Amino acid sequence: MTDVSVVGAGPNGLAAAVIMARAGLSVRVFEAGPTAGGGSRTKELLEPGYRYDVCSAVHPMALASPFFREFGLGDRIRLTVPDVSYAHPLDGGEAGLAYRDLDRTAEGLGADGPAFRRLMLPLTERSEDITKLLMSPLVRGYREPAAALAFGRAALEQGTRLWNRRFSGEKAPALLTGVAAHPVGRMPSLPSAGGGLLLSLLAHTVGWPIPEGGSQAIADAMVADLQAHGGELVTGHRVASLKELRDSKTVLLDVSPATLLDLAGPELPRPYARALERFRYGNAACKVDFILSGPVPWANGEVGRAGTVHLGGTRAELARAEAQVAAGRHPDRPYVLLSQPSSFDSSRAPAGRHVLWTYCHVPAGSDADMTGAVTAQIERFAPGFRDVVVRSQVTTAAGLERYNENYVGGDFGGGAVNLRQMAARPVPAVNPWQTPLPGVYLCSASTPPGPGVHGMGGRHAAELALRRDHGMEVPDLSPGS
């Protein structure tokens, strides 16, 4: 008999498992794939010696998430923090650069620099409080009203048509819109603005770290801690039904609501099952990985200093592309998110070569190969890019779902990020991680605080399960304990 069973070895499932094992409980984690990691896996995808992040590549939450701060992730793995968190090139060789230094960022934005600084300074000054606010369930509120007010004001401006009133040029609004487009959806919107502003303030404070060796290092650190405290990881085992786990007092599920419905079957009360059936998944991504014979030849050389690059042109162009995806169409000029990790981590590729990680947004379930459109967008801002491409590989939205059944339709975020599902993720409840089944909890990105490699869905669920099932509190998670 095992005290705790965890289904899914993604960042949230592993976070929950670490906490339960640290509390002295016997823990077994079941993972359908051959390795742990979920959204933080790294593999040799194209050729031996070229290491690619299968899903997430850059980790703004690695140094900011309350769970990872408690866990001391920065003391367990090597994280490279680029001086330029992200860049947004425009036609004609112009580019917005988001430095870790807010003042330096503003200086590079010309006449819009002071306005950009006025927007971001109240957020960067309250960075830790705002992060705690957004990593907690919104229905519970927060004890720092000044942080909530500052963030709310900025989100209301950048999440509505008011977003066109602050700036007169193109660089500053494009810089903000590129990061706000990380969640797939129409813009402007409050959810996209909220996510973008959080990522932006982290860019100007802790930075956007790149794990040495790939995102797998994050999962490996959690697995090592789990095993050091008596926990067990079982890979290559797909749990088909909750009946398999009846011997466990607590079951934590790092899965989508659709998978929960399959696992539980008729055991779920019908009203709760209907609520899960109403949960909506978002649009998707088409991922293209490249082997390059040299670095990307950016028209603006400073863009090469950024770990992450957002492509798509002006704010208006990005909004148009996202609206096309929302309408079920494939944009000719899609929004492209790009990471160039081998510029910062030599272990990712053989000497003289580079790996390039990219994706663009597409309608859910798409089987379209967007390699041509992605390549064209990179070439637009890096003339000669095609000349350095040695090889590429595409993973369509449909392919993402085949890789991980929790990416329904290719939605890597665990569900649409919209106003309704900010309050009902996956159902409206004070404790949305708890299911009606005794001892069964949902801890995936389909629960608060939503998508991202932060471990907080797992932490919230584990805290609740420890208290209700075992009469315990979250233990010390620091490396030395």
C-alpha positions in Angstrom: 0.0 0.0 0.0 1.2 3.5 -0.9 0.1 6.6 0.9 0.1 8.8 -2.2 -0.1 8.0 -5.9 0.7 10.7 -8.5 -0.4 10.3 -12.1 1.8 12.4 -14.5 5.4 13.4 -14.0 5.2 16.9 -15.4 6.3 19.9 -13.3 3.1 20.0 -11.3 2.9 16.3 -10.6 6.5 16.2 -9.5 6.1 19.3 -7.3 3.2 17.6 -5.5 5.2 14.3 -5.2 8.2 16.1 -3.7 6.0 17.8 -1.1 4.3 14.6 -0.1 7.5 12.6 0.1 9.2 15.4 2.1 6.2 15.1 4.5 7.3 11.5 5.2 4.6 9.8 3.2 5.2 6.9 0.8 4.8 8.2 -2.8 4.7 6.6 -6.2 4.6 8.6 -9.4 3.2 7.0 -12.6 4.3 8.4 -15.9 3.1 7.1 -19.3 6.2 8.4 -21.1 9.6 6.8 -21.0 11.0 9.7 -18.9 9.7 12.3 -16.4 9.3 15.9 -17.4 6.0 16.4 -19.3 6.3 20.0 -20.5 10.0 20.2 -19.4 11.5 17.4 -21.3 14.7 17.6 -23.4 15.6 15.1 -26.1 17.9 14.6 -29.1 15.2 15.1 -31.7 16.9 15.5 -35.0 20.4 14.1 -34.8 22.7 12.8 -32.0 24.4 15.6 -30.1 21.6 18.1 -30.7 19.5 18.6 -27.6 16.1 20.2 -27.9 13.4 21.1 -25.4 10.3 19.2 -26.5 8.0 21.8 -25.0 9.0 24.7 -22.7 12.5 26.1 -23.3 12.9 29.4 -21.2 11.7 29.6 -17.7 10.7 33.0 -16.3 9.2 31.2 -13.2 12.4 29.2 -12.4 13.6 31.9 -10.0 10.2 33.5 -9.2 7.7 30.8 -8.5 6.9 30.4 -4.8 7.4 26.7 -5.1 10.7 26.9 -6.9 11.9 29.5 -4.4 11.0 27.1 -1.5 12.6 24.2 -3.4 15.8 26.2 -4.1 15.9 25.3 -7.8 18.6 27.9 -8.5 20.9 26.1 -6.0 20.2 22.7 -7.6 20.7 23.3 -11.3 22.7 25.7 -13.4 20.6 28.5 -14.8 22.0 31.0 -17.3 20.1 34.3 -17.2 20.7 36.4 -20.4 21.2 40.1 -20.0 18.4 40.6 -22.6 15.4 38.5 -21.5 13.6 38.9 -24.8 13.7 40.9 -28.0 11.2 42.0 -30.6 12.6 42.9 -34.0 10.7 45.1 -36.4 11.2 45.8 -40.1 14.1 48.0 -41.1 16.5 46.6 -38.5 14.7 48.2 -35.4 14.2 46.1 -32.3 12.8 46.4 -28.8 15.1 44.8 -26.2 13.8 43.8 -22.8 16.9 44.0 -20.6 16.9 42.9 -16.9 17.5 46.6 -16.2 14.2 48.5 -16.7 15.9 51.9 -17.1 18.2 50.5 -19.9 15.1 49.0 -21.6 13.3 52.3 -21.5 16.4 54.1 -22.9 16.2 51.9 -26.0 12.6 52.7 -26.7 13.2 56.3 -27.7 10.3 58.8 -27.1 8.1 56.0 -25.6 10.8 55.1 -23.0 9.4 57.3 -20.2 5.9 56.0 -20.7 7.1 52.4 -20.8 9.0 53.0 -17.5 5.9 54.6 -15.9 3.9 51.5 -16.8 6.4 48.9 -15.6 8.0 50.5 -12.5 5.1 50.1 -10.1 5.1 46.4 -11.1 8.8 45.7 -10.8 8.8 47.5 -7.4 6.2 45.0 -6.2 7.4 42.0 -8.2 7.4 39.4 -5.4 4.0 40.4 -4.1 2.5 40.4 -7.6 3.9 37.0 -8.3 2.4 35.6 -5.1 -0.9 37.2 -6.1 -1.0 35.7 -9.6 0.2 32.3 -8.4 -2.6 32.1 -5.9 -6.3 31.4 -6.5 -8.0 34.7 -7.6 -11.1 33.8 -5.6 -9.1 34.1 -2.4 -7.9 37.6 -2.9 -4.6 38.8 -1.5 -3.3 40.7 1.5 -1.3 43.2 -0.5 -3.9 45.6 -2.0 -1.2 48.0 -3.3 0.2 45.2 -5.5 -3.2 44.1 -6.7 -4.2 47.7 -7.5 -1.0 48.4 -9.4 -1.2 45.3 -11.4 -5.0 45.7 -12.0 -4.5 49.2 -13.4 -1.8 48.1 -15.8 -3.8 45.0 -16.9 -6.9 47.1 -17.5 -5.0 49.4 -19.7 -3.0 46.8 -21.7 -6.0 44.4 -21.8 -8.5 46.7 -23.5 -8.6 49.2 -26.3 -6.9 51.7 -24.0 -3.7 49.9 -25.0 -3.3 52.3 -27.9 -3.3 55.5 -25.8 0.1 55.3 -24.0 2.6 55.0 -26.9 3.3 57.0 -30.1 5.9 54.7 -31.7 6.0 51.0 -32.6 8.8 49.5 -30.5 7.3 49.8 -27.0 3.8 48.4 -27.9 5.3 45.6 -30.0 7.6 44.7 -27.1 4.6 44.3 -24.7 2.4 42.6 -27.3 5.0 39.9 -28.1 5.1 38.8 -24.5 1.3 39.1 -24.1 0.8 36.7 -27.0 2.3 33.8 -25.1 -1.2 32.6 -24.1 -3.0 31.8 -27.3 -6.0 34.1 -27.8 -7.4 37.4 -29.2 -5.8 40.6 -28.1 -6.2 42.9 -26.4 -7.8 40.9 -23.5 -7.4 40.9 -19.8 -6.0 37.4 -19.6 -3.3 38.0 -22.2 -2.4 41.4 -20.7 -2.1 39.8 -17.2 0.1 37.0 -18.4 2.2 39.4 -20.5 2.7 41.9 -17.7 3.8 39.2 -15.3 6.3 37.8 -17.7 7.5 41.4 -18.5 8.0 42.3 -14.8 10.0 39.1 -14.3 12.1 40.0 -17.4 13.1 43.2 -15.7 13.8 41.6 -12.3 14.9 38.0 -11.9 15.2 37.5 -15.7 14.3 34.6 -18.0 16.6 31.7 -17.1 17.7 29.0 -19.5 18.6 25.7 -17.8 22.0 24.3 -18.7 21.5 21.0 -20.6 17.9 21.8 -21.2 14.5 22.0 -19.4 14.9 18.3 -18.5 17.3 19.5 -15.7 14.3 21.0 -13.8 12.4 17.7 -13.9 15.6 15.7 -13.0 16.2 17.9 -10.0 12.7 17.2 -8.7 12.9 13.4 -9.4 16.3 13.3 -7.5 14.7 15.0 -4.5 11.7 12.7 -4.6 13.9 9.6 -4.7 16.1 11.0 -2.0 13.1 11.1 0.3 11.9 7.6 -0.5 9.6 8.3 -3.4 9.3 6.1 -6.5 9.0 7.0 -10.2 7.4 4.4 -12.5 7.8 5.4 -16.2 6.3 3.7 -19.2 3.1 3.0 -17.2 -0.2 4.6 -18.3 -2.8 4.5 -15.6 -6.1 3.5 -17.3 -8.5 3.9 -14.3 -8.5 5.2 -10.8 -9.4 1.7 -9.7 -5.8 0.9 -10.1 -5.0 3.3 -7.3 -7.5 2.3 -4.7 -4.9 1.3 -2.2 -3.6 4.9 -1.9 -5.2 7.3 0.6 -4.4 10.3 -1.7 -4.3 10.5 -5.5 -2.9 13.5 -7.3 -3.6 13.9 -11.0 -1.4 16.0 -13.2 -3.8 15.4 -16.2 -6.4 17.4 -18.2 -10.1 17.4 -17.2 -10.7 15.2 -20.3 -8.3 12.6 -18.9 -9.8 12.8 -15.5 -13.2 12.0 -17.0 -11.7 8.9 -18.7 -9.9 7.8 -15.5 -12.8 8.2 -13.2 -15.6 7.1 -15.5 -19.0 6.8 -13.8 -17.5 7.3 -10.3 -17.6 11.1 -10.8 -20.9 12.7 -9.7 -22.8 13.8 -12.8 -22.9 17.5 -12.0 -19.1 17.6 -11.6 -18.6 15.5 -14.7 -20.8 17.9 -16.7 -18.7 20.9 -15.4 -15.6 19.2 -16.6 -17.2 18.5 -20.0 -17.9 22.3 -20.2 -14.2 23.1 -19.7 -12.8 24.6 -22.9 -9.4 24.0 -24.4 -7.6 26.7 -26.3 -6.0 26.9 -29.7 -2.7 25.3 -30.3 0.9 25.5 -31.5 2.9 24.1 -34.4 6.5 23.6 -33.3 9.5 23.7 -35.7 13.0 22.8 -34.6 16.1 23.6 -36.6 19.7 22.6 -36.9 21.8 25.7 -38.0 25.3 25.9 -39.3 25.8 29.2 -37.4 23.8 31.7 -35.3 20.7 33.4 -36.7 21.9 36.4 -38.8 19.6 39.0 -37.3 19.4 42.3 -39.1 19.8 43.9 -35.7 22.7 42.1 -34.1 21.5 42.9 -30.5 18.6 40.5 -31.0 21.2 37.7 -30.8 21.8 38.5 -27.2 18.3 37.6 -26.2 17.3 34.1 -25.0 13.8 34.6 -26.4 12.7 36.4 -29.5 9.1 37.3 -30.5 8.4 37.6 -34.2 5.4 39.0 -36.0 6.0 42.7 -36.5 3.9 45.5 -35.0 1.2 45.4 -32.3 -1.4 45.6 -35.0 0.1 42.7 -37.0 0.3 40.5 -33.9 -3.3 41.2 -33.0 -4.4 40.4 -36.6 -2.5 37.1 -36.6 -4.0 36.0 -33.3 -7.5 37.0 -34.4 -7.0 34.8 -37.5 -6.1 31.8 -35.3 -9.1 32.5 -33.0 -11.3 32.4 -36.2 -9.9 29.0 -37.1 -7.5 30.2 -39.8 -3.8 29.7 -40.3 -2.0 33.1 -40.6 0.3 33.7 -43.5 2.4 35.8 -41.1 2.0 34.0 -37.8 3.2 35.1 -34.4 6.4 33.1 -33.8 8.1 32.5 -30.4 11.7 31.6 -30.8 14.5 30.4 -28.4 18.2 30.3 -29.3 19.5 28.3 -26.3 22.8 27.1 -27.9 23.9 30.8 -27.9 24.0 30.5 -24.1 24.6 26.8 -23.5 27.3 25.0 -25.5 26.0 21.6 -24.5 23.0 21.8 -26.8 24.9 21.4 -30.1 28.3 20.3 -31.5 30.9 23.0 -31.8 30.1 25.4 -34.6 26.5 24.4 -34.8 23.3 25.7 -33.2 19.8 24.5 -32.4 16.8 26.8 -32.8 13.5 26.2 -31.1 10.4 27.8 -32.5 6.6 27.6 -32.5 3.7 29.5 -34.0 0.0 29.6 -33.1 -2.5 27.6 -35.1 -6.1 26.5 -34.7 -6.8 23.5 -32.4 -6.3 20.1 -33.9 -4.4 21.5 -36.9 -2.2 19.1 -38.9 -0.8 21.9 -41.0 3.0 22.0 -41.4 3.9 25.7 -40.7 7.6 25.3 -41.4 7.4 27.6 -44.4 5.5 30.3 -42.6 7.9 30.2 -39.6 11.0 30.2 -41.8 9.6 33.2 -43.7 9.0 35.2 -40.5 12.5 34.5 -39.3 14.0 35.4 -42.7 12.0 38.7 -42.6 14.0 39.8 -39.6 17.2 37.8 -40.2 18.0 38.0 -44.0 20.0 35.0 -44.9 18.5 32.7 -42.3 17.6 30.1 -44.9 21.3 29.8 -45.8 22.2 28.6 -42.3 19.4 26.0 -42.0 20.9 22.5 -42.1 17.8 20.6 -41.2 14.4 21.1 -39.6 11.6 19.0 -38.0 8.0 19.9 -37.5 5.5 18.8 -34.8 2.0 19.8 -35.7 -0.7 20.6 -33.2 -2.1 17.2 -33.8 1.4 15.8 -33.2 1.6 17.6 -29.9 -1.6 15.8 -28.7 -0.2 12.5 -29.9 2.9 13.3 -27.8 0.9 14.1 -24.7 -2.8 13.4 -24.5 -3.2 16.2 -22.0 -2.4 18.7 -24.8 -5.9 18.4 -26.1 -6.0 19.5 -29.7 -2.4 20.7 -29.3 -3.3 23.1 -26.5 -0.1 23.0 -24.4 -1.5 25.3 -21.8 -4.0 22.9 -20.3 -7.1 24.9 -21.3 -8.1 28.2 -22.7 -6.9 31.2 -20.8 -10.0 33.4 -20.8 -12.0 35.4 -18.2 -14.4 32.5 -17.4 -11.6 30.0 -16.9 -9.7 32.4 -14.7 -12.4 31.9 -12.1 -13.4 28.3 -13.1 -10.3 26.3 -13.8 -11.6 23.7 -14.2 -14.7 24.4 -12.1 -15.8 27.4 -10.0 -14.7 26.5 -6.4 -12.8 27.8 -3.5 -10.5 24.7 -3.8 -10.6 23.8 -7.5 -7.9 21.1 -7.0 -10.3 19.0 -5.0 -12.6 16.6 -6.8 -15.8 15.1 -5.3 -14.0 11.8 -5.0 -12.5 11.3 -1.5 -8.7 11.8 -1.6 -8.6 12.6 -5.3 -7.1 15.9 -6.5 -6.4 17.5 -9.8 -3.0 19.4 -9.9 -2.4 20.1 -13.6 -2.2 23.3 -15.6 -6.0 23.0 -15.9 -6.1 24.2 -12.3 -5.0 27.6 -10.8 -2.7 29.3 -11.5 -2.8 27.8 -15.0 -0.1 27.2 -17.6 3.7 27.6 -17.1 6.5 25.6 -15.5 6.1 26.9 -11.9 4.9 23.8 -10.0 2.2 25.8 -8.2 -0.7 23.7 -9.3 1.0 20.8 -7.7 1.9 22.8 -4.6 -1.7 24.0 -4.0 -3.1 20.5 -4.5 -0.5 18.9 -2.2 -1.0 21.5 0.5 -4.8 20.8 0.4 -4.3 17.0 0.4 -1.8 17.1 3.3 -4.1 19.1 5.4 -7.3 17.2 4.7 -6.1 13.6 4.3 -3.1 13.5 6.6 -3.5 16.4 9.1 -0.1 17.8 8.0 1.4 21.1 6.7 3.8 21.6 3.9 7.3 20.7 5.1 10.6 22.5 4.5 11.5 22.0 0.8 15.0 23.6 0.9 17.9 21.7 -0.5 19.7 21.2 2.8 16.7 19.8 4.7 
